[in-house]
Amino acid sequence: MGESRDRIRVLFFGIIAEKVGAKELYYEGVADTEALRKRVAESLPGLEKLSYRISVNREMVSETLQLKEGDEVAFLPPFAGG
């Protein structure tokens, strides 16, 4: 609670972490995954050119999902294998 509500932990993996230059950042004031995508892309130029998936609290998401304080969002590069 308090003024730092909506603090979201964002993790980056693989090539994304390399491009971002960090494995973990925090963002505040993002209501959902789409707003977070936009905020991350604004602060990290070049991210929009990379292919990635998003997971929230270790579950893959394909639709826009509401976020709340304490959520953990991961930007995951494509997985190799078969």
URDA-V497650 format. One record per pair of residues at least 24 apart in sequence whose C-alpha atoms are under 6 Angstrom apart, sorted by sequence separation. I is the first residue (numbers start at 1). J is the second residue. If there is no record, write none. Layout:
BEGIN
i:j
I:J
I:J
END
This chain:
BEGIN
i:j
52:76
52:77
52:78
34:64
33:64
33:65
32:65
32:66
31:66
32:67
31:67
8:69
6:68
7:69
8:70
10:72
12:74
6:69
8:71
9:72
10:73
11:74
12:75
13:76
5:69
10:74
END
